[in-house]
Amino acid sequence: MIVETRTLFFSNSALLKAVAWYQKVPHQSDLPLGVVTAVAPKPGGGLTIQIQQSGASKTREVVFLSSKTLGLLLLFCRRQKIPIPRDASKELNADDDGLSLTIRTETMTAAPMR
């Protein structure tokens, strides 16, 4: 068996850009319109997103669970042309400076017939 493990680190500035890409997805209802002012990783791979809506005096907080965050990051990787294997296992880990996405694939091996 061959095991490949890759770790992609998304800084907080990259997470802001990923959220901006997600906001442009047609018919998404998770994020209201407005300017994303801050993104903070949560333990377990979630995100807390601060949005300043037009005409509002306070920012609105939106929380993404790890499953929604993973979808957001996969969309961002697709837009950035970073290949992610569909059948690989994926794990998110939070850090103060961003999120880490660990991707693990296992390939079975064979020997030639004698």
C-alpha positions, 0 to 999 in steps of 0.5 A: 500500500502507498499512503500519501498525506498532504497538508494545506494551510489556509491563513486567515487572509486566505480564509477571508478570500475563500469566504468571499468566493463562497458569498458569490455562489448563486442561491447560497443562503448561509452568508448574508450580503455584506462585507466580511470583516473577520474570519476566526477558526474554531476548534474542530475546524469550524469558522466564525465569520463577521459580516458588516451589512449595509446600513447596520451599526453592528457586525453580524456573526455567522458560524460554520461547522466543520462540514460547511467549512470543508465545502467552502475550502474545497470550492476555494481550492477548485477556484485556485486550481489546487487539485484535491482527490475526491476519494481522499480522507480530509481532516480540518485542524484549527490554529490561531493563524488559520486552518490546516486541511490534511488530505490522505489517500491510500493506494493499493499496490500489486506485483506482476504475475509470475 
